[in-house]
Every structure is written in C-alpha cells, then in structure tokens.
Amino acid sequence: MKWGSALAILMMVFGLSAQAHGEVVLDTDNNLAVFTGTWTRSTSGVGFYGTDYAFAQGGGSADTARFTTQIPITSTGNWCIQARWVAGTNRTTAAQYQVFDGSTFRSTFTVNQQVNGAAWRQLGCVKLSAGNTGAVQVSDTGVSATSVVVADAVRWVWDERPLLQDLCVAVGGGFGKGGETFVGKEFTSPTAGTCKPWSGVVKAGTTVVLTSTGAACLSNDGVLLTIVLQSMNHEFLGSGASMTDQIELCPKGPSGCPVAQADSGSFFNGTAAVVTCTATLSTIPSMHN
C-alpha cells in the first residue's frame, strides 16, 4: 500500500521564539507518518487534508499512526496540538491522541470523530522542550469492532502566551533537607487584593509525595501572601486523612511584613521560603509514597 504525508513548515523567522509564530503540519501523503497494524487509505468523504486519509477498524490488535515533527522543537514552551479527520457515523467517539515530548509522554486528548471534521480542530496545548522531537500518536485501542479511527493530519502550533512556571515553597529546610517543599504547578501569584486557586504536590524529606489543593491570597498592599492548603496521601497519612497548612510569605521582603515567613501546619511546620523549582521538585512521580 502506498502511504503519503506532506510536511509544511510555515515560519515568520528562522527558528521559533516567543515573537515568532510557527506551524509544523503533517498528514498522510508522503511517508512521513509511521503506521503499524492494518490501515486503509481512503479518499471517501470530503474535507480530508492532502490527497487522502487513513482509517483503522476497531477490535483486535492495536493499530497506530504516529506523526512526528521533522525538525527538532527549537523553543521550549507551550505548543498547541491540532488535528483533522473526516467525520462519519461509523467513526469512534473516543479517538485517543497521545502527545509526546521526545520520549516523554505529555498528555492524551480524546476526540469524537463523528463530528467537527474537515477542519483543523485544537485538541489542547502542552509543554514541549527545545531539541526534542514532537510526536502525536493516534490508535484504535479501545475502539469497538463496529467503529473506525481516522488518521488524517496533525500539526503543532507555537503558543505565544508566556510559559507558566511552578512555584516552590520550602518549609523547615525543604525537600532533601529534613523538611518539605510545596510545589504549586504552573502557579502565578495573585494581584494585590485578590486570590487564586492552588493545586500541586508536597515533597517531603522521606520522598513522600502528597497532592495538595487550596488558595493563595495577596494582601491589598502586596506585602503578605497567604497560602492555605489541604494535602492528602492515604499511604502516608492514612485512608481519608488529610493535613492542612497555612503558609505566610513576604513577597516584598521582610521590611514592612507583619509576620515572619512560616508554615503553621497540622503535620508540617517551620520556616518558609520561596526556592528555585528544580527538575526534581517539579517532577510528579507515579509512586506517591
């Protein structure tokens, strides 16, 4: 069977940056997508990208189509994944698009391919790293034998919005120093006189990882940031048990701050300070104990 895939790279400047908008477009026209299992090429229907598309019947062993960027990702940041498919009543309502940053799995987006075909549809945005190859894999895993999954086209679109960073707060010395570190995932501090939600993890000196949620409020004068959190890990705290923490920070420094930076917690407590989020701190392991 002849496979095809076309690559179109549209760039405003050489390389990609926060000031440059880049698109990498891949479809099934010139052997740039890698297929495993049984796929059928088709030109039936309207709105497919390029000269054709491919589909695989559900049931039986897994069939996969893997689209990859043909140049390495040149700028670390958020990239939005877009896809096209030819809609039909026999399509799956739960096509799984798995997104990879090099060999690192980033996310899965689920698509109803019975509707919204014949156009680029944004699935979601993920962080990709400079130097890695971006990949998106669609498969018929979990698709019933009466439905098909379509592999037509995938593209990566640079997201010009700022890349959100984690916020790490070390308490009692921090992770690895006998204390613990609270990691707010992609957290930005609220503006003065407002509050923002917090979600993240807690890493303790014994490699315990807890999941935490709560809120952070910044005083109207901007001198006191109060973070109130509830954290759980049934293997560490016990089934149904949780711990609470009230962390007070002085973002403008100690001068004029009404309190000393500290955590008053039901389990952990001690001095508190914002620290650099290392890769070890920001990584969420699969084992939370």
PyMOL commands that set and color helices and strands:
alter all, ss='L'
color gray80, all
select helices_A, chain A and resi 234-237+279-282
alter helices_A, ss='H'
color red, helices_A
select strands_A, chain A and resi 7-11+22-27+34-36+40-42+53-57+64-68+77-84+95-101+104-111+121-128+134-139+148-151+153-158+167-171+180-184+195-204+209-218+225-232+243-249+262-265+269-275
alter strands_A, ss='S'
color yellow, strands_A
deselect
rebuild
show_as cartoon
